[in-house]
Amino acid sequence: MALAYGGFDELSHQLRFMLFEIGLGLSQSSVERYINQAHRNSMQRLQQAAWDEHLITRPIASHHVHDFIDQLQQRLKVDSKNLFSRWDRLQDELNESIANEAMALAWRERWQADLARQANSHARFWDWLVDTHSPAELLLFLEQWGSTGHPTHPNFRAKMGLSRREVLQYSPEFQAQVSLHWCALQRDHAFASPDYNELMSTAFTGEYQRWREVLQFQHLNPDEFLPIPIHPWQWRNHLQKALCDLIEQKQALLLPHHQVVRPSMSFRTMIPADLCASHLKLSTAIHTTSATRTVSPSSVHNGPRLTCWLRTVLRETRHYNDRLFLAGDLAGIHLSDAACPAVGQKQMAAIIRDNPLQSLRPGQFLVPLAALFTASPLSGKPLLFDIINASQRDPLWYFSHYCQIVIEAQLQLMLQQGIALEAHQQNTLLVFEDNLPKALVIRDLGGICFSQHAAWEQTMRPLLHPDSTIGSEHLADLGNTFIHGNLASNIEYWITAMSLYYPLSARDLWHCVYQCLNTTFQTLQPVLDASVWSELRHQMLAGPWQRKCLLSMRLGSHGKMDERTPRTNPLSAFHE
């Protein structure tokens, strides 16, 4: 639905009706307030992205996202820089992002009010959370409560392919619960990890046994089939028609509404009703932020291999003094039948993933990084400050300690093994004990950087799928992945928040980061290739950092997934 320059009347009526259907009765003026707030947020993100990516040299005066886009397009034409062609697509995504964010704001306001009433006997929201939730319950709660969207992407709430009702039905920010289908796919039409079937049977014992019983009732041998969990949206919109021949021949059978799950921060990574069971990463051809969220054959092949290799490295290093853990990919499956070229192997695929709770010891809790920056319903400040204040530690000491947890293990892993994990806010979980950060748990290996530089050619490493996109011969790609995940998407957000709420300057906080990085580099220098050490140290401590061009990537027709532009390195001020 297009949003006209003049206002949002039609959208307001539509959202008010849909919110009423889910039990949220709001006045027209309230709905308009949420829409206007979402629109302002979108405008600010657009303006900031255009500035950061050097698409504009002065702000664009505008009061509507469509007018902003029109003006930006005209400026780029005048400046002879118009390399973009997907303006209409961007506009559609912004329309959906604004509508979805307005619904999320309405839902969150009521949710926060309910939480404030429940927690009002506690001084801090964090205290109430740990007093009333088990570690498993707390993780599920924070996965959904902390789902506030990508921190900088201009179209951060867009889920292209979902209707707005389906956004309400399937998204974690609305506390969604989903009934997954299970498909029985004849083994000849599937590629699966060697232990996939065994893992499915042990991870989901009840569902697996019922799956076998349904096949036996239809006079089919379950040993000739493999189970694939499928998102109901994916089945309805992509697989039902594409697999019609296999369905008619009883080579693919659907068991509808077979398993109850809840979406995590990643709406297609599912947490089963048994909160201690393995998680499931599903294929959904829905476009969010910069990608369509299917599961590629290379991910199915690489994930378990990389997990096995990384587990060996972490075990041999004692998890870098128990500071770095992995919620790895255990096994995967995808359609491999050439008779179904339209659907593609990545459209019907799934991965079984470690439950990150397995990394915990008694007395520890797990918090997704993004949830730390979510506002407490009691104080209105980020949850992070509840935890720091509960620790009764000096904030500067606390931050320095956190930097050591984030930086030392991952930097050592990168420099010695040539691998940088994709440690962004959704993939990074923090282990807390006695209100102190103790370790990181990293999940999802799909966006890591695996260096193919000659410095690691003698290192025992897993063989990757030939279509893999995670390998690179350039050291700069390795450094960029580390910087983007750990410094720009993690520590920089801590610095922004702490300098706002504590009497600490951003410069002093960045100096802590510099000291931690520099000390780790100096400690590792004797055991590293000199050129690798020198180049990566200069990239992190002295040279300009590279910022992902999220807006440009959405506009471009060249298909680049990792376009970057230089930005000031805040650590260079301390480098000699």
Phi, psi and omega in degrees: 000125180286144175258111183289156178306327190286332182169193187231033187300311182296317178297320181300315179296318181296313182293322180300318180293316182292321178293325176297323180298331180260017173091017181244089180277118185230150174287163178298321181293326178294315179297318179298325178297317179295319179296315180296322177295316178296322180294317178298319178299316179296319178298316180297320179294318179298313181299316181293317180295316179298321179291311182298328183267009176062031175277339176227152177250355175211151182300152175263121178280111183202153178241011180210139184299323180292319176296320177301314181297317178300315180295319179297318179297319179293320179297319181292329176293315180298321182276005180058034181242018186279083178263009187252151182225354189256047182292318180295321179296316178300318181297317178298318180294321178294321176305311182291322180298316179296315180296315181293323178292322177299317178295319180295321179296318179296314180296316184295323181299318178290319180299315180296321178296319177297318180295321179299321178292320181292326187261008190291349177276355182249148179290327182230146177299320179301318179300317179296319181300311184285336178284333189245359182232140167288164177306322180291317179294322180295317180299313179300314180301312184291329176301319184271317180295326181275007182278075180261004175095166178304135188292337184229346186297133182300324182250047192296338181259356182292134172230083187288123185121327176274138168288168181292328174295321179290329173301314177297325186283328191243355189266142183295329183293348175253021179055043186293151169231133188237140173260105181285145166276153165244133176254141172260113183248128180302137187305327182296342183255013184229146163255130180219150172302149185305325183256017185300310185296319179297318179295320178298320183289328181271328181284326184229068190300312182295313180296320181294318180294319178295323177301314179296319182295323178296318179295318179296323178298330178269015176063038176242149180273112182297339179290347178268002184233164173234141179275139174231115173292136185226133175294135182301326177296319182295319179295314185293323189259342184229319192268328186302316180282318184296330183260018187301322180294316178295325179294316181297327181271007182057034173262350172218124181233143181257133170250097188288149174049055190265333186217129179271127181220170173232139179287140174276193176306324170274112192296347179254005170259117194254141176254116182294165178302324170283100190295346180263000180281168176298155177266162182235127174256121188250158173275125174221120183280055180248133183266118174232145184044254189246014185206155169271129195269059171269179178242114185281155174303325179295324177294320178296320180286312190285322188307304180297325179293313178296321178300313180300315181295313181295322177300321178296315179299313182293323178295318181292334180260010184053040178056037180049061181061041177059039181245350183221124179229163185232129166265088193273172175273119186274320182194164181208169181211147171209156177296134180232020185273120179292348179284353181237060184293334185293323184282326181078149183296328184283348181279334178238092186201159178202156178229135172270127185239146173307140167285122183297343178297340181296342180277352187275150170253165178304137180088001181254153176233155182243129184232122173299138184307316183300329182292336180296333183263008179272138187289131174295139177289346179268312185261339186079357178263160178304145179307330179311318185285331171302316185288317178299314181294324177294332180288337183060028177260157174298130184302322180292319176298317182301315181295317179299319177298317179298318179302319178297319179297316184286317194271312195298310183293314183291324178292320177295317177301316182294313185289326183268333184244348178073036179224132176244125182281154179273079191266054179277181191296331181277330184270347186258125176241139183255133174270123177246139174219128185052039177067018177242140174291132182246330185195169173248146167240122181253133177237159177075111182258009185289336184243020179289168171245123184246104189287136175252022178295150184299339182299336182247018185291339179267357181277135177293122186218157181286152176276124184269159176299141183298338179266014183296146177246006185269346181275147178207142176271352186264124179299328181300326179295323177297311179297321180298319180296317179296313182296313183299314184285309191270328183260303185286324184262355184235282187297324179298326177290323173301315183296316179301314182290315185291325178288343178276322188254347177239157177283062180234138179272149177300324180298315179296323180291318177295329178295324174300317179298315180300314182299319180295313179297311184297318179299318180294318176301314182296321180296322185272348186308316184297338186252010185244156170300129188298320182290322177296312180302313184293316184292314182289325177295317178295319180300319184277322190261338188232314186286168177295144172277163180249125181262135176293133182268079187293322179289314180298322180294329178286331182273333188286153179255004184276350176079011179294138180252358185214052179280137186225160175221148184293150173219161180295135176273113183292348179271345184295337180295339183256357187271132180279000000 
